[in-house]
Amino acid sequence: MNSKKVVDEFLNQRTLALVGASRSGKKFGNSILRELTAKGYRLFPVHPHAQAIDGKPCSPSLGSLPEPVGGVIVVLPPKETERVVREAHEAGIGRVWMQQGAESEEAIQYCRSHAMQEVHGECILMFAQPTGFPHRVHRFFNGVFKKLPA
């Protein structure tokens, strides 16, 4: 289970990279991009083939970001997440949020063996304040069933 401290430390980073938004605008990564931007976060989308997503310029890789970021949010299939976690480490990014369904045991273990803070199996929109509907409801029920990070 994730610790509340690691979740809070990740969310305290106001400048983040995001890997997993699409050019079509229809992926959950695009929702994260829009919602976190509206909450005051500065997000840098990373996409190997897009020039911009939702009007934000893209970098082709984590190593080519225009400035340092406090962490990376990954919204990709687990096998791709493993590559991104290695790339984050090489780029000096020490915090990784693997959105629900993006995590793999290999990616989690890589983070742990390289002293990277990782959050996995959680939806970042349940924790980034202010939490809106339906994420607030999801968080409420996770609290009732004691599934929130402690």
N, C-alpha and C positions, 0 to 999 in steps of 0.2 A: 504494500500500500504506500502511496505517496505521503510525504509529511507536509503538514500545513506550512511549516517554515519554508520548505523548498518552493511550494506553490506561491506563497506570498513574496518570496525573494524574486521569483520569475516575474510576477505581475508588477513588482516595483521597478522593473526595467521598462522605461517608457519608449525606448527605441529598439525595435525588433525586426528581424528578417522573417519572411513568410515564404515557405516552399510548399506549393500545392494549390495555388490559385490558377484558374484557367483563363485562356483568352476569351472563351465563350461567356464567362461570367456566371456559369451555372453550377459550379462546384462549391462544396462547403467552405473551401479555402477562400472563395470570394466573399462569402458571408462574414467570415472572420475578418478579412481585410476591411470591409465596410464598417462592421460593428466596432472593432477596436479603434479604427480611425475616428469614428464618431465619439468614442470615449476618451479621446485625447492622446492615443498612442501614435507614434510615428512608425509606420511600417514600410519596409523595403521588400517588395515582392521579388522573388528569384524565379526566373523561368528561362530555360536555355534557348527558347525560340521567340519569345515575345519582346517587343520593344517597350510596351506599356500594358498594364492591366488596370481597369477601372480608373484610367487617367493617371496612374502612378507609373513612373519609369521603372523598368525592370533591370535587374542585373542578371547576367547569364549564370553566375555561380556565387556561392558564399564568399569565395576568395576575391571577388571583384566588386564587393559592395562599396558604395561611395564613402562610407564612414563606418566606424566601429558600431556594433550593436550589442545589446545586453543579453540577447538570446535569439533562438530561432524556433519558430513554430513549424512543425512538419505535418502536412495533411496529404499523405501519399500512401500507396500500398506498402505493407511492411518490408518487402524486399528492397524497395527504393529508399525507404527510411534508413536502412543500414548504410547505404552509400552516403546519404546526406549527413548522418551522424559522423561518419569518418571525415567528410568534407568540413563539417563544422569544427571539429577538433583541429584539423590542419589550418583552418582560418583563424584559430584562436578564440572561437566562440565556446564558452564554457557552460552554457545553459541551453537545454533542449526540451521543448514541450512536444511530445508525440501525441497528437490528437487521437481520441478514441478510434481504434481500428488501424492506426498507423504503426503501432508499436510491434516489435518482434523481440523475442528473447535475446537474439544476437545484438540488436541495437541497444537494448537496455544494459546488457553486460558490457558492451563496448564503452558506454558512457561511464559506468561504474569503475571499470578498470583503467580509465583515463581521467579520473577525478572530475568528471563533468556532472553537473547537477541535471537530473532528468525528471520529468513528470511524464507519466504515461497512463493511458486508459481513462483520461479525464477530458471533458470538454472545457476548453479555456473560457468559453462564453458563460459557463456556469459560475465562474469565479471573478471575471473582470467586472469591476463595479462601474456604474450601476448595472445590476443584473436585470435584464428585461425578460418579458414573457417570450417563449416558454421555458427559458433557461432557469428562471427563478423557481418555477414549479418543479422542474427536474432536480434542482439543488435541494428544495424542501424535502422531497421524497427520499433523496439520498441521505439526508440528515436523519429523517425518521427511521430509516433502515440501517443507520450507522455505517454508511458507505462513503462518508466524506473524509478527506485526509485529516488526521489528528496531529 
